Amino acid sequence: MRESARSTGALAAILGAGAGIVLALGAGKWFARTTAPELFDGTGTSVAFGIVSGAVALTAALTAWKLHDQPPPDTPLHRTTRLSAIALCTALALGPVLYLLMSLPGRNCPSYRTGCEYIPGSGPALTACAATLALAGWTTYRVRTTRADRRRADERERLRRLRKKGKGKSRRVG
């Protein structure tokens, strides 16, 4: 009896979560399709919005990455706060990109139907966002790897100098 109640509860939770996700995606699509025409109205505003969206998404993703790389916290409150901050940064990283994707018409949505028309500026905004993410992301990657390579080279040099003096890892213990 308990197992059937447990499996029924799990099934209800899965169905509820699925319905919540579908509802959230539908509401997000409606919000994006309603507000995007006013947002992309002026000359160059769509490209500027795309660049700002890319910068916000990259900054939030890097912040989430930095928070995730920290050592695990000791207290449950600190752990909960850290996980909440990571979830918020991840949502901030995905939000602008999903907004731009949702402002595009659907694949099986004919342009003569209401809500399916092309919104002028949504393509250039998405392109500017992708270009900003690619360029700034690649630059950030190069800076981080160069710094890490430099740190490793400095450490090798330090160990080499210690071994030369007979104080490094290769000295005889005794």
Secondary structure, 3 states (H helix, E strand, C coil): CHHHHHHHHHHHHHHHHHHHHHHHHHHHHHHHHHHHHHHCCCCCHHHHHHHHHHHHHHHHHHHHHHHHHCCCCCCHHHHHHHHHHHHHHHHHHHHHHHHHHHCCCCCCCCCCCCCCCCCCCHHHHHHHHHHHHHHHHHHHHHHHHHHHHHHHHHHHHHHHHHHHHCCCCCCCCC
